[in-house]
Amino acid sequence: MYVEWPWRQVDPASPAWEGTMGFRRDGEHWEWSSTPWRIEPDPEGLGGGDLCMVGIPATEVKVVAIEEYDPPGEFGWVPKPTLGIGVCPVADLDDEEAGYVLYLPCGDPIEIEHLGI
């Protein structure tokens, strides 16, 4: 299913992104370990035009990679990110397929807190 993404703007100079984010409807699918986002109500019950809440629950993650973009990354949206932080939820560290990249700045409502561990 696709959700119109309200936090990023399409970069008119790039055809790389059309303004939506794709998610699996099956909440048990393994690809959910590759995104921090969660959808309520359950995506299986949503249909075209339905409203939903999209957010990131508090999640303890381990930083596994950092990539700087100079010039800023060309992903099809603005603001163009200057940093990519690869993270994996601590609960999924044994899963080689788990993890995702947080792009900063991106316009998404992401709050990051360093736990000092």
MITIRO-501220 format. One line per 3 residues: their letters; for each residue x, y, z of N, C-alpha, C, CB. Coordinates in steps of 0.2 Angstrom, whole numbers, always signed. Glycine has a CB too. Layout:
// residues N
a> X,Y,Z,X,Y,Z,X,Y,Z,X,Y,Z | ...
// end
This chain:
// residues 117
myv> +4,-6,+0,+0,+0,+0,+4,+6,+0,-5,+0,+6 | +2,+12,-3,+6,+18,-3,+2,+23,+1,+7,+20,-10 | +7,+27,+5,+4,+32,+9,+7,+39,+6,+6,+31,+16
ewp> +3,+44,+5,+5,+51,+3,+9,+53,+9,-1,+55,+1 | +15,+55,+7,+20,+57,+13,+20,+64,+14,+27,+55,+11 | +18,+66,+20,+17,+73,+21,+23,+77,+23,+11,+74,+26
wrq> +28,+74,+25,+34,+78,+28,+39,+80,+23,+37,+73,+33 | +39,+77,+17,+45,+78,+12,+41,+81,+6,+49,+72,+10 | +45,+85,+3,+42,+88,-3,+46,+85,-9,+43,+96,-3
vdp> +42,+84,-15,+45,+82,-21,+50,+87,-23,+39,+80,-26 | +56,+85,-25,+60,+89,-29,+58,+90,-36,+68,+87,-28 | +56,+96,-38,+54,+97,-45,+60,+95,-50,+51,+103,-46
asp> +66,+96,-48,+71,+94,-53,+73,+87,-53,+78,+98,-50 | +70,+83,-50,+71,+76,-50,+65,+71,-50,+75,+74,-43 | +65,+66,-55,+59,+62,-56,+60,+56,-51,+59,+60,-63
awe> +65,+56,-46,+66,+50,-42,+61,+48,-37,+73,+51,-39 | +57,+52,-35,+52,+51,-30,+45,+55,-32,+55,+53,-23 | +40,+51,-31,+33,+54,-33,+29,+56,-27,+29,+49,-37
gtm> +32,+56,-21,+28,+59,-15,+25,+54,-11,+24,+64,-17 | +26,+47,-12,+23,+42,-8,+28,+37,-5,+18,+38,-12 | +26,+34,+0,+30,+29,+4,+26,+22,+3,+32,+31,+11
gfr> +29,+17,+1,+26,+10,+1,+27,+6,+7,+29,+7,-5 | +22,+3,+9,+22,-2,+15,+18,-8,+13,+19,+2,+21 | +20,-14,+16,+17,-20,+16,+10,-20,+20,+22,-26,+18
rdg> +5,-23,+17,-1,-23,+21,-1,-28,+26,-7,-24,+16 | +3,-34,+25,+4,-39,+30,+8,-37,+35,+6,-46,+26 | +6,-36,+41,+10,-33,+47,+15,-38,+49,+5,-32,+52
ehw> +14,-45,+47,+19,-50,+49,+25,-51,+44,+16,-56,+51 | +25,-47,+39,+30,-48,+33,+36,-46,+36,+28,-44,+27 | +42,-49,+34,+48,-48,+36,+51,-41,+35,+53,-53,+33
ews> +48,-38,+29,+50,-31,+27,+49,-26,+33,+47,-29,+21 | +44,-27,+37,+43,-22,+43,+49,-21,+47,+37,-25,+47 | +53,-26,+47,+60,-25,+51,+64,-20,+48,+63,-32,+52
stp> +63,-18,+41,+67,-14,+38,+64,-7,+37,+68,-16,+31 | +60,-5,+42,+57,+2,+42,+55,+4,+49,+51,+3,+37 | +57,+10,+51,+55,+12,+58,+47,+13,+59,+59,+17,+61
wri> +44,+15,+53,+37,+17,+53,+32,+12,+55,+36,+20,+46 | +27,+14,+58,+21,+9,+60,+15,+13,+58,+21,+7,+67 | +10,+9,+56,+4,+12,+54,-2,+9,+58,+2,+10,+46
epd> -7,+14,+60,-13,+12,+64,-19,+15,+60,-12,+15,+71 | -24,+12,+59,-25,+5,+61,-21,+0,+57,-32,+3,+61 | -22,-6,+58,-18,-11,+55,-19,-10,+47,-20,-18,+57
peg> -13,-10,+44,-13,-9,+36,-18,-14,+33,-6,-9,+33 | -19,-20,+35,-23,-25,+32,-30,-23,+31,-22,-32,+36 | -32,-19,+36,-39,-17,+35,-40,-10,+32,-42,-16,+42
lgg> -35,-7,+29,-36,-1,+26,-37,-2,+18,-29,+3,+27 | -41,+3,+15,-42,+3,+8,-40,+10,+5,-50,+2,+7 | -41,+10,-1,-39,+17,-5,-43,+23,-2,-41,+16,-12
gdl> -40,+28,+0,-43,+34,+3,-44,+34,+10,-49,+35,-1 | -43,+28,+13,-44,+28,+21,-38,+33,+24,-43,+21,+23 | -40,+35,+30,-35,+39,+34,-31,+34,+39,-38,+45,+38
cmv> -25,+36,+40,-21,+32,+45,-16,+36,+48,-18,+26,+41 | -14,+34,+54,-9,+37,+58,-2,+33,+56,-10,+37,+66 | +3,+37,+55,+10,+35,+53,+14,+38,+58,+12,+36,+46
gip> +18,+33,+62,+23,+36,+67,+28,+31,+68,+19,+38,+73 | +33,+33,+72,+39,+29,+74,+38,+28,+82,+46,+31,+72 | +37,+22,+84,+37,+21,+91,+44,+21,+94,+34,+14,+93
ate> +45,+23,+100,+51,+23,+103,+55,+17,+102,+51,+25,+111 | +61,+17,+100,+65,+11,+98,+72,+12,+100,+64,+9,+90 | +75,+7,+103,+82,+8,+105,+86,+4,+99,+84,+4,+111
vkv> +90,+8,+96,+94,+5,+90,+101,+6,+91,+92,+9,+84 | +105,+2,+87,+112,+3,+87,+114,+6,+80,+116,-4,+88 | +118,+11,+80,+121,+14,+74,+126,+9,+71,+124,+21,+75
vai> +125,+7,+65,+129,+2,+61,+133,+5,+55,+125,-4,+59 | +131,+11,+53,+134,+14,+48,+132,+22,+48,+132,+11,+41 | +137,+26,+45,+136,+33,+44,+139,+35,+38,+139,+37,+50
eey> +135,+39,+34,+137,+41,+27,+135,+48,+26,+134,+37,+21 | +140,+52,+25,+139,+59,+23,+138,+60,+16,+145,+64,+26 | +134,+65,+14,+133,+67,+7,+135,+74,+6,+125,+66,+5
dpp> +140,+74,+2,+143,+81,+0,+145,+80,-8,+149,+83,+4 | +140,+83,-12,+134,+87,-11,+129,+83,-8,+132,+91,-17 | +124,+87,-5,+118,+83,-2,+115,+78,-7,+112,+88,-1
gef> +112,+72,-4,+110,+67,-8,+104,+69,-12,+107,+61,-3 | +104,+65,-18,+99,+66,-23,+94,+60,-23,+102,+67,-30 | +89,+61,-19,+84,+55,-18,+77,+57,-21,+83,+53,-11
gwv> +76,+63,-23,+70,+65,-26,+66,+69,-22,+66,+59,-28 | +68,+71,-16,+64,+75,-11,+69,+81,-8,+61,+71,-5 | +65,+86,-6,+69,+91,-2,+65,+92,+5,+68,+98,-6
pkp> +69,+93,+10,+76,+95,+10,+81,+89,+8,+79,+98,+16 | +86,+90,+4,+91,+85,+2,+95,+83,+8,+95,+87,-4 | +95,+77,+10,+99,+75,+16,+107,+75,+15,+98,+67,+17
tlg> +110,+77,+20,+117,+77,+20,+120,+72,+24,+119,+84,+23 | +116,+68,+28,+118,+62,+32,+114,+56,+32,+119,+65,+39 | +116,+50,+31,+113,+44,+32,+115,+40,+37,+113,+40,+25
igv> +111,+38,+42,+113,+35,+48,+110,+28,+47,+111,+38,+55 | +114,+23,+46,+111,+16,+46,+110,+13,+53,+116,+11,+42 | +104,+11,+55,+103,+8,+62,+99,+2,+62,+99,+13,+66
cpv> +100,-2,+67,+96,-8,+68,+93,-8,+75,+101,-15,+67 | +87,-10,+75,+84,-11,+82,+88,-16,+86,+77,-13,+82 | +89,-14,+92,+93,-19,+97,+90,-25,+97,+94,-15,+104
adl> +83,-26,+97,+80,-32,+98,+81,-36,+92,+72,-31,+99 | +83,-33,+86,+84,-37,+80,+91,-38,+78,+80,-34,+74 | +96,-37,+82,+103,-37,+80,+105,-44,+77,+107,-35,+86
dde> +102,-49,+79,+103,-56,+76,+100,-57,+69,+101,-61,+81 | +96,-52,+67,+93,-53,+60,+97,-49,+55,+86,-51,+61 | +100,-52,+51,+105,-49,+46,+101,-45,+41,+108,-54,+42
eag> +94,-46,+40,+90,-42,+36,+87,-36,+39,+84,-46,+33 | +87,-35,+46,+84,-30,+49,+88,-23,+49,+83,-32,+57 | +85,-18,+49,+88,-11,+50,+86,-7,+44,+96,-12,+49
yvl> +88,-1,+45,+86,+5,+40,+90,+11,+40,+78,+7,+41 | +89,+15,+36,+93,+21,+36,+89,+27,+37,+97,+22,+29 | +91,+31,+42,+88,+38,+43,+92,+43,+39,+87,+39,+51
ylp> +88,+47,+35,+91,+52,+31,+90,+59,+35,+88,+52,+24 | +95,+63,+36,+94,+69,+39,+98,+75,+36,+98,+69,+46 | +95,+81,+35,+88,+82,+37,+84,+79,+32,+87,+90,+38
cgd> +77,+78,+34,+73,+75,+29,+66,+78,+29,+73,+67,+30 | +64,+81,+34,+58,+84,+35,+53,+79,+39,+54,+85,+29 | +55,+73,+40,+51,+68,+44,+52,+70,+51,+54,+61,+42
pie> +46,+68,+55,+46,+70,+62,+50,+65,+66,+39,+71,+65 | +57,+65,+66,+61,+60,+69,+64,+63,+75,+66,+57,+64 | +64,+60,+81,+67,+63,+87,+73,+58,+89,+62,+64,+93
ieh> +79,+60,+89,+84,+55,+91,+87,+57,+97,+90,+55,+85 | +88,+52,+102,+91,+53,+108,+97,+49,+109,+86,+53,+114 | +103,+51,+111,+109,+47,+112,+108,+44,+119,+115,+51,+111
lgi> +108,+38,+120,+108,+35,+127,+114,+34,+130,+105,+28,+126 | +120,+35,+127,+126,+35,+130,+129,+28,+132,+126,+39,+136 | +126,+23,+128,+128,+16,+130,+134,+14,+126,+122,+11,+129
// end
